[in-house]
């Protein structure tokens, strides 16, 4: 999976994440966020990390998603699915349109 590869090596060949690989700030932010998510026991434990801007997304028709910001001051967010077993997260995508990308 491309996001696992990005976390483990800092890069991926998947074209979908080309922007993240080119931007060292985004790649480092992604790795930092995943490390934090691996260390906490539940998503409630993400709230003290205010720079993550953790939130459960509203208006999700299929499965409810949550998001955290990759880099403070940037719009790119990591979207994931929470489970009842805690913070077993299934990484879904990195989204730069959450607040409307005005670039």
Secondary structure, DSSP 8 states (H G I E B T S, - for coil): -HHHHHHHHS----GGGHHHHH-HHHHHHHHHHHHHHHHSSSGGGGTT-GGG--EE-S--SSS-EEEEESSTTS--EEEEEEETTEEEEEEEEEES-TT----
